[in-house]
Each structure stands twice: as structure tokens, then as C-alpha cells.
Amino acid sequence: MKLMMEISFMMYMVGLLVLLVNRSNVMIILLCFEYMYLGIFMLMVFSLIFFTLTKVILYLIIIVCEASLGLGMLVSMNFYYGNDKLSSMILLKC
């Protein structure tokens, strides 16, 4: 049990590290967020003593809503700017 909690914490930290190192594409950022959310979800499941099943399902619903908003943002960005690079969005805004 302790090993799985350590693995889920490491998943969160790896997602955060990749997010801090590689922030060029929106798709990479969204994938890092999802990886971090997966680590937090695993941590919540393995420590179910502190969290009820209702809180876990509510957390999953929030993750799905965030993912759909991120996907909509990615599609609209590809439509308006032609790519998903953050640098092109900042340059076109000026």
C-alpha cells in the first residue's frame, strides 16, 4: 500500500517536472495536467480511508470537465492560429 502511494506521488512529481521543463505546446501541457490528475486520483484511491467514494467520483467528474474544456481550447486554438504552440499565440496577440 505504501509503495503504491509513493508511485502515485512520483507520478504527480514527474508530471509537474515535465510541465515545468516543456511548456511549448498546449497538447503537452494538457497531457501533463492529466498525468498529474491521474497521480492524485491514484493517491486518493489508495488512501480511501480519508476520502469517501463520493469525493472520488466528484473528483473524476471535475477531471472530465477540465479535459473537455482543454480539448475545446486546443481545437479552437488550432482553428484560429493554425497550431498549438504558445509562442505563436503570444506573438499574434501584440
N, CA, C and O atoms as a CHARMM CRD file, in Angstrom:
* protein
*
  376
    1    1 MET  N      0.82600  -1.18700   0.00000 PROA 1      0.00000
    2    1 MET  CA     0.00000   0.00000   0.00000 PROA 1      0.00000
    3    1 MET  C      0.87600   1.25900   0.00000 PROA 1      0.00000
    4    1 MET  O      0.61100   2.21000  -0.73500 PROA 1      0.00000
    5    2 LYS  N      1.91600   1.25200   0.82800 PROA 2      0.00000
    6    2 LYS  CA     2.80400   2.40800   0.89400 PROA 2      0.00000
    7    2 LYS  C      3.55100   2.58700  -0.42300 PROA 2      0.00000
    8    2 LYS  O      3.79100   3.71500  -0.85300 PROA 2      0.00000
    9    3 LEU  N      3.91500   1.48800  -1.06100 PROA 3      0.00000
   10    3 LEU  CA     4.61000   1.56100  -2.34500 PROA 3      0.00000
   11    3 LEU  C      3.72800   2.19500  -3.41100 PROA 3      0.00000
   12    3 LEU  O      4.19800   3.01600  -4.19900 PROA 3      0.00000
   13    4 MET  N      2.46600   1.82400  -3.44100 PROA 4      0.00000
   14    4 MET  CA     1.56200   2.39800  -4.43800 PROA 4      0.00000
   15    4 MET  C      1.33100   3.88600  -4.18500 PROA 4      0.00000
   16    4 MET  O      1.19200   4.65800  -5.13400 PROA 4      0.00000
   17    5 MET  N      1.28800   4.29100  -2.93700 PROA 5      0.00000
   18    5 MET  CA     1.14400   5.71500  -2.64300 PROA 5      0.00000
   19    5 MET  C      2.39100   6.48400  -3.06300 PROA 5      0.00000
   20    5 MET  O      2.29400   7.61600  -3.53700 PROA 5      0.00000
   21    6 GLU  N      3.56200   5.87400  -2.89000 PROA 6      0.00000
   22    6 GLU  CA     4.79400   6.52300  -3.33900 PROA 6      0.00000
   23    6 GLU  C      4.84100   6.61100  -4.85800 PROA 6      0.00000
   24    6 GLU  O      5.31100   7.60800  -5.40600 PROA 6      0.00000
   25    7 ILE  N      4.36100   5.58500  -5.53700 PROA 7      0.00000
   26    7 ILE  CA     4.32600   5.60900  -7.00600 PROA 7      0.00000
   27    7 ILE  C      3.38000   6.69600  -7.49400 PROA 7      0.00000
   28    7 ILE  O      3.69800   7.41000  -8.44600 PROA 7      0.00000
   29    8 SER  N      2.22600   6.83200  -6.85600 PROA 8      0.00000
   30    8 SER  CA     1.29000   7.87200  -7.28400 PROA 8      0.00000
   31    8 SER  C      1.85300   9.26600  -7.01200 PROA 8      0.00000
   32    8 SER  O      1.62400  10.18300  -7.80100 PROA 8      0.00000
   33    9 PHE  N      2.57800   9.44000  -5.92100 PROA 9      0.00000
   34    9 PHE  CA     3.22200  10.72800  -5.65400 PROA 9      0.00000
   35    9 PHE  C      4.30900  11.01100  -6.68500 PROA 9      0.00000
   36    9 PHE  O      4.46300  12.14700  -7.13500 PROA 9      0.00000
   37   10 MET  N      5.05800   9.98400  -7.05800 PROA 10     0.00000
   38   10 MET  CA     6.09400  10.15500  -8.08600 PROA 10     0.00000
   39   10 MET  C      5.47100  10.48300  -9.43700 PROA 10     0.00000
   40   10 MET  O      6.03800  11.26200 -10.20300 PROA 10     0.00000
   41   11 MET  N      4.30900   9.90000  -9.74300 PROA 11     0.00000
   42   11 MET  CA     3.62100  10.24400 -10.99000 PROA 11     0.00000
   43   11 MET  C      3.26500  11.72200 -11.00800 PROA 11     0.00000
   44   11 MET  O      3.43000  12.39400 -12.02600 PROA 11     0.00000
   45   12 TYR  N      2.78300  12.22200  -9.89100 PROA 12     0.00000
   46   12 TYR  CA     2.45100  13.64400  -9.80400 PROA 12     0.00000
   47   12 TYR  C      3.69400  14.50100 -10.00300 PROA 12     0.00000
   48   12 TYR  O      3.66000  15.48900 -10.73700 PROA 12     0.00000
   49   13 MET  N      4.78700  14.12600  -9.35400 PROA 13     0.00000
   50   13 MET  CA     6.01000  14.91900  -9.45000 PROA 13     0.00000
   51   13 MET  C      6.61200  14.87100 -10.85200 PROA 13     0.00000
   52   13 MET  O      7.13600  15.87800 -11.32700 PROA 13     0.00000
   53   14 VAL  N      6.54800  13.72300 -11.52000 PROA 14     0.00000
   54   14 VAL  CA     7.05100  13.62900 -12.89700 PROA 14     0.00000
   55   14 VAL  C      6.20900  14.49600 -13.82400 PROA 14     0.00000
   56   14 VAL  O      6.75000  15.18100 -14.69100 PROA 14     0.00000
   57   15 GLY  N      4.90500  14.47300 -13.65100 PROA 15     0.00000
   58   15 GLY  CA     4.03500  15.33000 -14.45300 PROA 15     0.00000
   59   15 GLY  C      4.33400  16.79900 -14.23700 PROA 15     0.00000
   60   15 GLY  O      4.34300  17.57900 -15.18900 PROA 15     0.00000
   61   16 LEU  N      4.57800  17.18300 -12.99700 PROA 16     0.00000
   62   16 LEU  CA     4.91100  18.57300 -12.68900 PROA 16     0.00000
   63   16 LEU  C      6.26100  18.96000 -13.27600 PROA 16     0.00000
   64   16 LEU  O      6.41900  20.06900 -13.78600 PROA 16     0.00000
   65   17 LEU  N      7.23500  18.05700 -13.20800 PROA 17     0.00000
   66   17 LEU  CA     8.56000  18.33700 -13.75900 PROA 17     0.00000
   67   17 LEU  C      8.50800  18.50500 -15.27000 PROA 17     0.00000
   68   17 LEU  O      9.11200  19.43100 -15.81200 PROA 17     0.00000
   69   18 VAL  N      7.79300  17.62200 -15.95500 PROA 18     0.00000
   70   18 VAL  CA     7.66200  17.74000 -17.41300 PROA 18     0.00000
   71   18 VAL  C      6.91400  19.01600 -17.77000 PROA 18     0.00000
   72   18 VAL  O      7.24000  19.66400 -18.76500 PROA 18     0.00000
   73   19 LEU  N      5.93200  19.37900 -16.98900 PROA 19     0.00000
   74   19 LEU  CA     5.19500  20.61900 -17.23100 PROA 19     0.00000
   75   19 LEU  C      6.10400  21.83800 -17.10100 PROA 19     0.00000
   76   19 LEU  O      6.00500  22.77300 -17.89600 PROA 19     0.00000
   77   20 LEU  N      6.98200  21.83300 -16.11200 PROA 20     0.00000
   78   20 LEU  CA     7.88200  22.96900 -15.91800 PROA 20     0.00000
   79   20 LEU  C      8.97400  23.03100 -16.97700 PROA 20     0.00000
   80   20 LEU  O      9.41400  24.12000 -17.34500 PROA 20     0.00000
   81   21 VAL  N      9.41500  21.88300 -17.46900 PROA 21     0.00000
   82   21 VAL  CA    10.50100  21.85100 -18.45000 PROA 21     0.00000
   83   21 VAL  C     10.00100  22.13500 -19.85600 PROA 21     0.00000
   84   21 VAL  O     10.64100  22.88300 -20.59400 PROA 21     0.00000
   85   22 ASN  N      8.88000  21.56000 -20.24000 PROA 22     0.00000
   86   22 ASN  CA     8.42000  21.63600 -21.62500 PROA 22     0.00000
   87   22 ASN  C      7.05700  22.31600 -21.67000 PROA 22     0.00000
   88   22 ASN  O      6.02800  21.66400 -21.49800 PROA 22     0.00000
   89   23 ARG  N      7.05100  23.61600 -21.90000 PROA 23     0.00000
   90   23 ARG  CA     5.80700  24.37600 -21.94600 PROA 23     0.00000
   91   23 ARG  C      5.57200  24.99300 -23.31300 PROA 23     0.00000
   92   23 ARG  O      5.01200  26.08500 -23.40600 PROA 23     0.00000
   93   24 SER  N      5.98600  24.32000 -24.36600 PROA 24     0.00000
   94   24 SER  CA     5.88400  24.94700 -25.68800 PROA 24     0.00000
   95   24 SER  C      4.54000  24.67200 -26.36200 PROA 24     0.00000
   96   24 SER  O      4.00900  25.55300 -27.03800 PROA 24     0.00000
   97   25 ASN  N      3.98800  23.49100 -26.19800 PROA 25     0.00000
   98   25 ASN  CA     2.73400  23.12400 -26.86600 PROA 25     0.00000
   99   25 ASN  C      1.60700  22.98500 -25.84900 PROA 25     0.00000
  100   25 ASN  O      1.81500  22.54900 -24.71700 PROA 25     0.00000
  101   26 VAL  N      0.42500  23.36200 -26.27700 PROA 26     0.00000
  102   26 VAL  CA    -0.74700  23.23100 -25.40800 PROA 26     0.00000
  103   26 VAL  C     -1.06900  21.75700 -25.17300 PROA 26     0.00000
  104   26 VAL  O     -1.49600  21.38300 -24.08100 PROA 26     0.00000
  105   27 MET  N     -0.86900  20.92900 -26.18100 PROA 27     0.00000
  106   27 MET  CA    -1.15400  19.49900 -26.03900 PROA 27     0.00000
  107   27 MET  C     -0.26500  18.86300 -24.96600 PROA 27     0.00000
  108   27 MET  O     -0.73600  18.04300 -24.17900 PROA 27     0.00000
  109   28 ILE  N      1.00300  19.23200 -24.93100 PROA 28     0.00000
  110   28 ILE  CA     1.91400  18.71000 -23.91100 PROA 28     0.00000
  111   28 ILE  C      1.46600  19.16900 -22.52200 PROA 28     0.00000
  112   28 ILE  O      1.50300  18.39500 -21.56500 PROA 28     0.00000
  113   29 ILE  N      1.05000  20.40800 -22.41900 PROA 29     0.00000
  114   29 ILE  CA     0.58800  20.93700 -21.13000 PROA 29     0.00000
  115   29 ILE  C     -0.64900  20.18200 -20.65500 PROA 29     0.00000
  116   29 ILE  O     -0.74800  19.82300 -19.48200 PROA 29     0.00000
  117   30 LEU  N     -1.58700  19.94100 -21.56400 PROA 30     0.00000
  118   30 LEU  CA    -2.80400  19.21100 -21.18800 PROA 30     0.00000
  119   30 LEU  C     -2.49400  17.77100 -20.79100 PROA 30     0.00000
  120   30 LEU  O     -3.09500  17.24400 -19.85500 PROA 30     0.00000
  121   31 LEU  N     -1.56200  17.13100 -21.49200 PROA 31     0.00000
  122   31 LEU  CA    -1.17600  15.76600 -21.13000 PROA 31     0.00000
  123   31 LEU  C     -0.49400  15.73100 -19.76200 PROA 31     0.00000
  124   31 LEU  O     -0.70600  14.79700 -18.98900 PROA 31     0.00000
  125   32 CYS  N      0.31500  16.73100 -19.46100 PROA 32     0.00000
  126   32 CYS  CA     0.94900  16.79600 -18.13900 PROA 32     0.00000
  127   32 CYS  C     -0.09600  16.97700 -17.04500 PROA 32     0.00000
  128   32 CYS  O     -0.01300  16.35200 -15.98800 PROA 32     0.00000
  129   33 PHE  N     -1.08300  17.83700 -17.30500 PROA 33     0.00000
  130   33 PHE  CA    -2.15900  18.00500 -16.33000 PROA 33     0.00000
  131   33 PHE  C     -2.89200  16.68700 -16.08800 PROA 33     0.00000
  132   33 PHE  O     -3.18200  16.33800 -14.94400 PROA 33     0.00000
  133   34 GLU  N     -3.18900  15.96100 -17.15400 PROA 34     0.00000
  134   34 GLU  CA    -3.90200  14.69300 -16.99900 PROA 34     0.00000
  135   34 GLU  C     -3.05800  13.67200 -16.24500 PROA 34     0.00000
  136   34 GLU  O     -3.58500  12.89800 -15.44600 PROA 34     0.00000
  137   35 TYR  N     -1.75700  13.66700 -16.49600 PROA 35     0.00000
  138   35 TYR  CA    -0.86800  12.74500 -15.78200 PROA 35     0.00000
  139   35 TYR  C     -0.81100  13.10000 -14.29500 PROA 35     0.00000
  140   35 TYR  O     -0.79800  12.21500 -13.43900 PROA 35     0.00000
  141   36 MET  N     -0.77700  14.38400 -14.00000 PROA 36     0.00000
  142   36 MET  CA    -0.78500  14.81100 -12.60300 PROA 36     0.00000
  143   36 MET  C     -2.11600  14.46200 -11.93900 PROA 36     0.00000
  144   36 MET  O     -2.14100  14.03200 -10.78500 PROA 36     0.00000
  145   37 TYR  N     -3.22100  14.64700 -12.66500 PROA 37     0.00000
  146   37 TYR  CA    -4.53000  14.27800 -12.12400 PROA 37     0.00000
  147   37 TYR  C     -4.62700  12.78000 -11.86800 PROA 37     0.00000
  148   37 TYR  O     -5.25500  12.35000 -10.90100 PROA 37     0.00000
  149   38 LEU  N     -4.00200  11.98300 -12.73800 PROA 38     0.00000
  150   38 LEU  CA    -4.01000  10.54000 -12.53900 PROA 38     0.00000
  151   38 LEU  C     -3.23800  10.16100 -11.27800 PROA 38     0.00000
  152   38 LEU  O     -3.65600   9.27500 -10.53300 PROA 38     0.00000
  153   39 GLY  N     -2.11900  10.82800 -11.04300 PROA 39     0.00000
  154   39 GLY  CA    -1.36300  10.57900  -9.81600 PROA 39     0.00000
  155   39 GLY  C     -2.15900  10.93200  -8.57400 PROA 39     0.00000
  156   39 GLY  O     -2.14600  10.18900  -7.59200 PROA 39     0.00000
  157   40 ILE  N     -2.85300  12.06300  -8.61100 PROA 40     0.00000
  158   40 ILE  CA    -3.68400  12.46600  -7.46800 PROA 40     0.00000
  159   40 ILE  C     -4.84300  11.49500  -7.28200 PROA 40     0.00000
  160   40 ILE  O     -5.20300  11.15900  -6.15300 PROA 40     0.00000
  161   41 PHE  N     -5.43000  11.04000  -8.39800 PROA 41     0.00000
  162   41 PHE  CA    -6.53400  10.08500  -8.30600 PROA 41     0.00000
  163   41 PHE  C     -6.06900   8.77200  -7.67700 PROA 41     0.00000
  164   41 PHE  O     -6.75300   8.21000  -6.82100 PROA 41     0.00000
  165   42 MET  N     -4.90200   8.28900  -8.10500 PROA 42     0.00000
  166   42 MET  CA    -4.38000   7.05500  -7.51200 PROA 42     0.00000
  167   42 MET  C     -4.10100   7.24300  -6.02600 PROA 42     0.00000
  168   42 MET  O     -4.35000   6.34200  -5.22600 PROA 42     0.00000
  169   43 LEU  N     -3.59100   8.39900  -5.66100 PROA 43     0.00000
  170   43 LEU  CA    -3.33500   8.68000  -4.25000 PROA 43     0.00000
  171   43 LEU  C     -4.63800   8.69400  -3.45900 PROA 43     0.00000
  172   43 LEU  O     -4.68900   8.20600  -2.33000 PROA 43     0.00000
  173   44 MET  N     -5.69000   9.25400  -4.05100 PROA 44     0.00000
  174   44 MET  CA    -6.99000   9.27500  -3.37900 PROA 44     0.00000
  175   44 MET  C     -7.56600   7.87300  -3.24400 PROA 44     0.00000
  176   44 MET  O     -8.15900   7.54400  -2.21600 PROA 44     0.00000
  177   45 VAL  N     -7.39800   7.05000  -4.26200 PROA 45     0.00000
  178   45 VAL  CA    -7.94900   5.69700  -4.20900 PROA 45     0.00000
  179   45 VAL  C     -7.20700   4.85200  -3.17700 PROA 45     0.00000
  180   45 VAL  O     -7.82700   4.09200  -2.43300 PROA 45     0.00000
  181   46 PHE  N     -5.88400   4.98200  -3.13200 PROA 46     0.00000
  182   46 PHE  CA    -5.12200   4.16300  -2.19600 PROA 46     0.00000
  183   46 PHE  C     -5.24400   4.64300  -0.75900 PROA 46     0.00000
  184   46 PHE  O     -4.99300   3.87100   0.16700 PROA 46     0.00000
  185   47 SER  N     -5.61500   5.87100  -0.55600 PROA 47     0.00000
  186   47 SER  CA    -5.85800   6.35400   0.80400 PROA 47     0.00000
  187   47 SER  C     -7.35100   6.60500   0.98800 PROA 47     0.00000
  188   47 SER  O     -7.75400   7.66900   1.45500 PROA 47     0.00000
  189   48 LEU  N     -8.15800   5.63300   0.62300 PROA 48     0.00000
  190   48 LEU  CA    -9.61500   5.75200   0.67300 PROA 48     0.00000
  191   48 LEU  C    -10.12200   5.88400   2.10600 PROA 48     0.00000
  192   48 LEU  O    -11.30300   6.15400   2.32600 PROA 48     0.00000
  193   49 ILE  N     -9.24300   5.69500   3.06800 PROA 49     0.00000
  194   49 ILE  CA    -9.64100   5.85500   4.46100 PROA 49     0.00000
  195   49 ILE  C    -10.04300   7.30400   4.72800 PROA 49     0.00000
  196   49 ILE  O    -10.98100   7.56700   5.48100 PROA 49     0.00000
  197   50 PHE  N     -9.32500   8.24300   4.10400 PROA 50     0.00000
  198   50 PHE  CA    -9.58000   9.66000   4.33700 PROA 50     0.00000
  199   50 PHE  C    -10.61700  10.23200   3.38500 PROA 50     0.00000
  200   50 PHE  O    -11.22900  11.25900   3.67800 PROA 50     0.00000
  201   51 PHE  N    -10.82000   9.58000   2.25400 PROA 51     0.00000
  202   51 PHE  CA   -11.74900  10.08200   1.24800 PROA 51     0.00000
  203   51 PHE  C    -12.87300   9.07400   1.04900 PROA 51     0.00000
  204   51 PHE  O    -12.63500   7.86700   1.01400 PROA 51     0.00000
  205   52 THR  N    -14.08300   9.57000   0.92100 PROA 52     0.00000
  206   52 THR  CA   -15.19900   8.68200   0.64100 PROA 52     0.00000
  207   52 THR  C    -15.30800   8.46900  -0.86300 PROA 52     0.00000
  208   52 THR  O    -14.67600   9.17900  -1.64600 PROA 52     0.00000
  209   53 LEU  N    -16.09500   7.50800  -1.25300 PROA 53     0.00000
  210   53 LEU  CA   -16.26900   7.20600  -2.66800 PROA 53     0.00000
  211   53 LEU  C    -16.94500   8.36100  -3.39200 PROA 53     0.00000
  212   53 LEU  O    -16.70000   8.57800  -4.57900 PROA 53     0.00000
  213   54 THR  N    -17.78600   9.09500  -2.69700 PROA 54     0.00000
  214   54 THR  CA   -18.45600  10.24700  -3.30800 PROA 54     0.00000
  215   54 THR  C    -17.44900  11.31800  -3.70500 PROA 54     0.00000
  216   54 THR  O    -17.56500  11.90500  -4.78000 PROA 54     0.00000
  217   55 LYS  N    -16.46800  11.57600  -2.85600 PROA 55     0.00000
  218   55 LYS  CA   -15.44500  12.56800  -3.18000 PROA 55     0.00000
  219   55 LYS  C    -14.59300  12.12200  -4.35700 PROA 55     0.00000
  220   55 LYS  O    -14.19600  12.94500  -5.18200 PROA 55     0.00000
  221   56 VAL  N    -14.30900  10.83100  -4.44300 PROA 56     0.00000
  222   56 VAL  CA   -13.51000  10.31300  -5.55700 PROA 56     0.00000
  223   56 VAL  C    -14.26800  10.46800  -6.86900 PROA 56     0.00000
  224   56 VAL  O    -13.68300  10.86900  -7.87500 PROA 56     0.00000
  225   57 ILE  N    -15.55300  10.15800  -6.87300 PROA 57     0.00000
  226   57 ILE  CA   -16.35200  10.29700  -8.09600 PROA 57     0.00000
  227   57 ILE  C    -16.51800  11.76700  -8.46400 PROA 57     0.00000
  228   57 ILE  O    -16.49400  12.10800  -9.64700 PROA 57     0.00000
  229   58 LEU  N    -16.68500  12.63400  -7.48900 PROA 58     0.00000
  230   58 LEU  CA   -16.74800  14.07100  -7.76300 PROA 58     0.00000
  231   58 LEU  C    -15.43800  14.56600  -8.36600 PROA 58     0.00000
  232   58 LEU  O    -15.45000  15.40000  -9.27200 PROA 58     0.00000
  233   59 TYR  N    -14.32300  14.06800  -7.87700 PROA 59     0.00000
  234   59 TYR  CA   -13.01600  14.42100  -8.43100 PROA 59     0.00000
  235   59 TYR  C    -12.91100  13.96700  -9.88500 PROA 59     0.00000
  236   59 TYR  O    -12.40100  14.70300 -10.72900 PROA 59     0.00000
  237   60 LEU  N    -13.38800  12.76400 -10.18000 PROA 60     0.00000
  238   60 LEU  CA   -13.36800  12.27900 -11.56900 PROA 60     0.00000
  239   60 LEU  C    -14.23400  13.14200 -12.47800 PROA 60     0.00000
  240   60 LEU  O    -13.86300  13.40400 -13.62200 PROA 60     0.00000
  241   61 ILE  N    -15.37000  13.58000 -11.98400 PROA 61     0.00000
  242   61 ILE  CA   -16.24200  14.45100 -12.78500 PROA 61     0.00000
  243   61 ILE  C    -15.54800  15.77400 -13.08000 PROA 61     0.00000
  244   61 ILE  O    -15.63700  16.28700 -14.19500 PROA 61     0.00000
  245   62 ILE  N    -14.86100  16.32400 -12.09600 PROA 62     0.00000
  246   62 ILE  CA   -14.13700  17.58200 -12.30800 PROA 62     0.00000
  247   62 ILE  C    -13.01000  17.38900 -13.31300 PROA 62     0.00000
  248   62 ILE  O    -12.77200  18.26600 -14.14400 PROA 62     0.00000
  249   63 ILE  N    -12.31500  16.26300 -13.25300 PROA 63     0.00000
  250   63 ILE  CA   -11.24500  15.97700 -14.21700 PROA 63     0.00000
  251   63 ILE  C    -11.80000  15.89000 -15.62900 PROA 63     0.00000
  252   63 ILE  O    -11.19600  16.42100 -16.56100 PROA 63     0.00000
  253   64 VAL  N    -12.92900  15.23500 -15.80000 PROA 64     0.00000
  254   64 VAL  CA   -13.52600  15.10200 -17.13400 PROA 64     0.00000
  255   64 VAL  C    -13.95300  16.46600 -17.67000 PROA 64     0.00000
  256   64 VAL  O    -13.76100  16.75500 -18.85100 PROA 64     0.00000
  257   65 CYS  N    -14.52700  17.29900 -16.81600 PROA 65     0.00000
  258   65 CYS  CA   -14.92000  18.65100 -17.25700 PROA 65     0.00000
  259   65 CYS  C    -13.70500  19.46600 -17.66600 PROA 65     0.00000
  260   65 CYS  O    -13.74800  20.17300 -18.67300 PROA 65     0.00000
  261   66 GLU  N    -12.62800  19.38100 -16.90900 PROA 66     0.00000
  262   66 GLU  CA   -11.41000  20.11400 -17.24800 PROA 66     0.00000
  263   66 GLU  C    -10.81300  19.61200 -18.55100 PROA 66     0.00000
  264   66 GLU  O    -10.32700  20.40600 -19.35600 PROA 66     0.00000
  265   67 ALA  N    -10.84500  18.30800 -18.76400 PROA 67     0.00000
  266   67 ALA  CA   -10.29700  17.75100 -20.00300 PROA 67     0.00000
  267   67 ALA  C    -11.11200  18.18000 -21.21300 PROA 67     0.00000
  268   67 ALA  O    -10.54700  18.45600 -22.27100 PROA 67     0.00000
  269   68 SER  N    -12.42000  18.23900 -21.07400 PROA 68     0.00000
  270   68 SER  CA   -13.23800  18.66700 -22.21100 PROA 68     0.00000
  271   68 SER  C    -13.03300  20.14900 -22.51200 PROA 68     0.00000
  272   68 SER  O    -13.02100  20.54200 -23.67800 PROA 68     0.00000
  273   69 LEU  N    -12.87000  20.97600 -21.48400 PROA 69     0.00000
  274   69 LEU  CA   -12.57400  22.39200 -21.71100 PROA 69     0.00000
  275   69 LEU  C    -11.20500  22.57200 -22.35900 PROA 69     0.00000
  276   69 LEU  O    -11.04100  23.41100 -23.24500 PROA 69     0.00000
  277   70 GLY  N    -10.23200  21.79600 -21.92500 PROA 70     0.00000
  278   70 GLY  CA    -8.90300  21.86700 -22.52600 PROA 70     0.00000
  279   70 GLY  C     -8.90700  21.42200 -23.97200 PROA 70     0.00000
  280   70 GLY  O     -8.22600  22.01700 -24.80800 PROA 70     0.00000
  281   71 LEU  N     -9.66500  20.38600 -24.27600 PROA 71     0.00000
  282   71 LEU  CA    -9.76200  19.92500 -25.66000 PROA 71     0.00000
  283   71 LEU  C    -10.45500  20.95800 -26.52800 PROA 71     0.00000
  284   71 LEU  O    -10.04800  21.17400 -27.67000 PROA 71     0.00000
  285   72 GLY  N    -11.48700  21.59600 -26.01400 PROA 72     0.00000
  286   72 GLY  CA   -12.14400  22.66600 -26.76500 PROA 72     0.00000
  287   72 GLY  C    -11.21600  23.83800 -27.01500 PROA 72     0.00000
  288   72 GLY  O    -11.22200  24.42400 -28.09700 PROA 72     0.00000
  289   73 MET  N    -10.41400  24.18200 -26.00600 PROA 73     0.00000
  290   73 MET  CA    -9.43800  25.25200 -26.18100 PROA 73     0.00000
  291   73 MET  C     -8.39500  24.88000 -27.22600 PROA 73     0.00000
  292   73 MET  O     -7.99300  25.71900 -28.03200 PROA 73     0.00000
  293   74 LEU  N     -7.95600  23.62100 -27.21500 PROA 74     0.00000
  294   74 LEU  CA    -6.96500  23.16200 -28.18800 PROA 74     0.00000
  295   74 LEU  C     -7.51700  23.19800 -29.60600 PROA 74     0.00000
  296   74 LEU  O     -6.81600  23.61300 -30.52900 PROA 74     0.00000
  297   75 VAL  N     -8.75700  22.77200 -29.79100 PROA 75     0.00000
  298   75 VAL  CA    -9.37300  22.78100 -31.12000 PROA 75     0.00000
  299   75 VAL  C     -9.55900  24.20700 -31.61900 PROA 75     0.00000
  300   75 VAL  O     -9.27100  24.49500 -32.78100 PROA 75     0.00000
  301   76 SER  N    -10.03500  25.09900 -30.76100 PROA 76     0.00000
  302   76 SER  CA   -10.22000  26.48600 -31.20400 PROA 76     0.00000
  303   76 SER  C     -8.88700  27.16900 -31.47300 PROA 76     0.00000
  304   76 SER  O     -8.79600  28.00700 -32.37100 PROA 76     0.00000
  305   77 MET  N     -7.87000  26.83400 -30.72400 PROA 77     0.00000
  306   77 MET  CA    -6.54800  27.39900 -30.97400 PROA 77     0.00000
  307   77 MET  C     -5.98700  26.91500 -32.30000 PROA 77     0.00000
  308   77 MET  O     -5.38500  27.69100 -33.04200 PROA 77     0.00000
  309   78 ASN  N     -6.18000  25.63900 -32.60300 PROA 78     0.00000
  310   78 ASN  CA    -5.73900  25.12500 -33.90000 PROA 78     0.00000
  311   78 ASN  C     -6.52300  25.76200 -35.03200 PROA 78     0.00000
  312   78 ASN  O     -5.97900  25.97200 -36.11600 PROA 78     0.00000
  313   79 PHE  N     -7.77200  26.06800 -34.80500 PROA 79     0.00000
  314   79 PHE  CA    -8.59300  26.69200 -35.84500 PROA 79     0.00000
  315   79 PHE  C     -8.15400  28.13100 -36.10400 PROA 79     0.00000
  316   79 PHE  O     -8.00400  28.53400 -37.25800 PROA 79     0.00000
  317   80 TYR  N     -7.94700  28.90400 -35.04500 PROA 80     0.00000
  318   80 TYR  CA    -7.62700  30.32400 -35.21400 PROA 80     0.00000
  319   80 TYR  C     -6.15000  30.59000 -35.52700 PROA 80     0.00000
  320   80 TYR  O     -5.84200  31.46900 -36.33200 PROA 80     0.00000
  321   81 TYR  N     -5.24300  29.84800 -34.90600 PROA 81     0.00000
  322   81 TYR  CA    -3.81800  30.12900 -35.06900 PROA 81     0.00000
  323   81 TYR  C     -3.10200  29.14400 -35.98300 PROA 81     0.00000
  324   81 TYR  O     -1.99900  29.43400 -36.44500 PROA 81     0.00000
  325   82 GLY  N     -3.69400  27.99600 -36.25500 PROA 82     0.00000
  326   82 GLY  CA    -3.08200  27.02300 -37.15200 PROA 82     0.00000
  327   82 GLY  C     -2.16400  26.02900 -36.46600 PROA 82     0.00000
  328   82 GLY  O     -1.76100  25.05000 -37.09500 PROA 82     0.00000
  329   83 ASN  N     -1.82100  26.23400 -35.21700 PROA 83     0.00000
  330   83 ASN  CA    -1.00200  25.28600 -34.46500 PROA 83     0.00000
  331   83 ASN  C     -1.32100  25.42900 -32.97700 PROA 83     0.00000
  332   83 ASN  O     -2.16700  26.23000 -32.57900 PROA 83     0.00000
  333   84 ASP  N     -0.62900  24.63800 -32.17500 PROA 84     0.00000
  334   84 ASP  CA    -0.89800  24.69900 -30.73700 PROA 84     0.00000
  335   84 ASP  C      0.30700  25.19400 -29.94800 PROA 84     0.00000
  336   84 ASP  O      0.44200  24.88500 -28.76400 PROA 84     0.00000
  337   85 LYS  N      1.16100  25.94100 -30.57800 PROA 85     0.00000
  338   85 LYS  CA     2.32900  26.48900 -29.88500 PROA 85     0.00000
  339   85 LYS  C      1.94400  27.76700 -29.13800 PROA 85     0.00000
  340   85 LYS  O      1.24200  28.62800 -29.66900 PROA 85     0.00000
  341   86 LEU  N      2.40800  27.86700 -27.92000 PROA 86     0.00000
  342   86 LEU  CA     2.09500  29.05000 -27.12000 PROA 86     0.00000
  343   86 LEU  C      2.81100  30.28700 -27.63900 PROA 86     0.00000
  344   86 LEU  O      2.30300  31.40000 -27.49600 PROA 86     0.00000
  345   87 SER  N      3.98000  30.11000 -28.24000 PROA 87     0.00000
  346   87 SER  CA     4.73700  31.26900 -28.71700 PROA 87     0.00000
  347   87 SER  C      4.01800  31.97500 -29.86300 PROA 87     0.00000
  348   87 SER  O      4.04900  33.20300 -29.94100 PROA 87     0.00000
  349   88 SER  N      3.37300  31.22600 -30.75100 PROA 88     0.00000
  350   88 SER  CA     2.66200  31.87100 -31.85700 PROA 88     0.00000
  351   88 SER  C      1.42000  32.60200 -31.36200 PROA 88     0.00000
  352   88 SER  O      1.03400  33.61700 -31.94200 PROA 88     0.00000
  353   89 MET  N      0.79900  32.11400 -30.31900 PROA 89     0.00000
  354   89 MET  CA    -0.37200  32.79000 -29.77500 PROA 89     0.00000
  355   89 MET  C      0.02700  34.11100 -29.12200 PROA 89     0.00000
  356   89 MET  O     -0.69000  35.10400 -29.25100 PROA 89     0.00000
  357   90 ILE  N      1.14600  34.13500 -28.43200 PROA 90     0.00000
  358   90 ILE  CA     1.60000  35.35700 -27.77400 PROA 90     0.00000
  359   90 ILE  C      2.04800  36.38400 -28.80900 PROA 90     0.00000
  360   90 ILE  O      1.78900  37.57500 -28.63900 PROA 90     0.00000
  361   91 LEU  N      2.71500  35.95100 -29.87800 PROA 91     0.00000
  362   91 LEU  CA     3.17600  36.88200 -30.90800 PROA 91     0.00000
  363   91 LEU  C      2.02200  37.49600 -31.67900 PROA 91     0.00000
  364   91 LEU  O      2.07800  38.67300 -32.03600 PROA 91     0.00000
  365   92 LEU  N      0.98300  36.72800 -31.94100 PROA 92     0.00000
  366   92 LEU  CA    -0.14000  37.24800 -32.70600 PROA 92     0.00000
  367   92 LEU  C     -1.01100  38.18900 -31.88700 PROA 92     0.00000
  368   92 LEU  O     -1.76200  38.98200 -32.45400 PROA 92     0.00000
  369   93 LYS  N     -0.92400  38.11800 -30.58000 PROA 93     0.00000
  370   93 LYS  CA    -1.76600  38.94300 -29.73000 PROA 93     0.00000
  371   93 LYS  C     -1.30700  40.40000 -29.70600 PROA 93     0.00000
  372   93 LYS  O     -2.13900  41.29000 -29.52700 PROA 93     0.00000
  373   94 CYS  N     -0.01500  40.67200 -29.87900 PROA 94     0.00000
  374   94 CYS  CA     0.53000  42.03500 -29.77700 PROA 94     0.00000
  375   94 CYS  C      0.07400  42.93700 -30.88400 PROA 94     0.00000
  376   94 CYS  O      0.45500  44.10700 -30.92300 PROA 94     0.00000
